[in-house]
Amino acid sequence: MPLQISLIPAETKLESNGDGQALDVSASETRTFLCCLTITDQIEQESLDVSIWGSADGQDFGKKPLLKIPQQFYRGTTKMVLDISLRPEVRFLRAKWELNRWGRVAPTPMFVAELQLEEIPAMSRTTTGGRAALAAQS
């Protein structure tokens, strides 16, 4: 059964920058995940930046994220693949979010969002693109 992880639980109200809980992914067989960021509510003139960070011990998450999801402004779902199969030291994942607000209205940003990860089959490491096809014809 594929591993399913909620780095930001459903219906989480985000009103300030923060970090999610560190979750153990060592049980993953493929170490490849489909990441779905879903925003169900927001107000105008604001942005949300979400990133996924990895750690060997659940404490030190380093200085660079494993994945940065494109900046979001509106409701909807954004999907990206996170492949940590070449990072065997990563045992824990957590989400980090940053909110920004501008304009002359209420200064507090607000998003209602969730970030779900679902284990998917591993990505192929072989090249089956145009170059391989051209090489086969020679």
C-alpha positions in Angstrom: 0.0 0.0 0.0 1.5 3.4 -1.0 2.6 5.7 1.8 0.4 8.8 2.3 1.6 11.8 4.3 -0.1 15.0 5.3 2.7 17.6 5.7 0.0 20.3 6.1 -3.2 18.8 7.3 -6.5 19.5 5.5 -8.3 22.8 6.3 -5.2 24.2 8.1 -5.6 28.0 8.5 -2.2 29.7 7.8 -1.9 33.3 9.1 1.8 33.5 9.7 5.1 31.9 8.5 5.7 28.5 10.0 7.0 24.9 9.8 5.0 21.7 9.9 5.7 18.6 11.9 8.6 16.4 10.9 7.2 13.1 9.6 9.2 9.8 9.1 9.3 8.6 5.5 11.8 5.7 6.0 9.0 3.2 5.3 8.7 4.4 1.8 9.6 1.8 -0.8 10.1 4.1 -3.8 11.0 7.4 -2.0 9.1 9.2 -4.8 6.0 11.3 -4.0 3.3 13.2 -5.8 2.9 16.4 -3.8 -0.4 18.1 -3.9 -0.8 21.6 -2.5 -4.5 22.6 -2.3 -5.7 26.0 -1.3 -9.4 26.1 -0.4 -9.7 29.7 0.9 -7.7 32.9 0.7 -8.1 36.7 0.7 -6.9 39.2 -1.9 -3.4 40.7 -2.3 -1.4 37.9 -0.7 1.0 35.1 -1.7 2.0 31.7 -0.2 5.4 30.1 -0.7 5.6 26.4 0.4 8.7 24.3 0.4 9.6 20.7 1.5 12.7 20.1 3.7 14.5 16.8 4.4 16.4 15.6 7.5 18.4 12.6 8.6 17.5 13.0 12.3 14.2 15.0 12.3 16.0 18.0 13.9 18.5 19.5 11.4 16.7 20.3 8.1 19.7 22.1 6.6 19.8 25.4 4.6 18.1 24.4 1.3 14.7 22.8 0.6 14.4 19.6 -1.3 11.5 21.1 -3.3 10.0 24.6 -3.7 6.4 24.7 -4.9 5.7 27.7 -7.2 4.4 30.8 -5.4 0.6 30.7 -5.0 -1.9 33.5 -5.0 -5.3 31.9 -5.5 -7.4 28.8 -4.7 -6.6 25.6 -6.6 -4.3 22.6 -6.6 -0.6 22.5 -7.6 1.1 19.1 -8.2 4.8 18.4 -8.2 6.9 15.2 -7.9 9.4 14.9 -5.1 12.1 12.2 -5.7 14.4 11.5 -2.8 15.6 8.1 -4.0 19.1 9.5 -4.5 19.1 11.0 -1.0 19.3 7.9 1.2 20.2 10.0 4.3 16.7 11.7 4.2 14.4 10.0 6.7 12.2 12.9 7.7 10.2 15.5 5.7 8.5 18.7 6.8 6.8 21.6 5.1 7.7 25.2 5.6 5.4 28.1 4.5 5.9 31.8 4.1 3.0 34.3 3.6 3.2 37.8 2.2 0.5 40.5 2.1 0.4 43.8 0.4 -2.1 46.6 -0.2 -4.1 48.9 2.0 -6.5 46.4 3.6 -6.1 44.2 6.7 -2.4 43.4 7.2 -2.8 39.8 8.2 -2.5 37.2 5.4 -4.7 34.1 5.5 -4.8 30.9 3.5 -6.6 27.7 4.2 -4.5 25.0 2.6 -3.2 21.4 2.8 -0.2 19.6 1.5 -0.6 15.9 0.8 2.1 13.5 -0.4 1.3 10.2 -2.0 4.0 7.6 -2.8 4.2 6.9 -6.5 6.3 4.4 -8.6 9.9 5.4 -8.9 11.0 7.6 -11.7 12.9 5.8 -14.6 16.6 6.4 -14.6 16.9 5.4 -18.3 16.8 7.7 -21.3 14.0 6.9 -23.7 13.8 10.3 -25.4 14.8 11.5 -28.8 18.5 10.8 -28.5 18.0 7.2 -27.7 15.6 6.8 -30.6 18.1 8.5 -33.0 20.9 6.2 -31.7 18.9 3.1 -32.3 18.3 4.2 -36.0 22.1 4.5 -36.7 
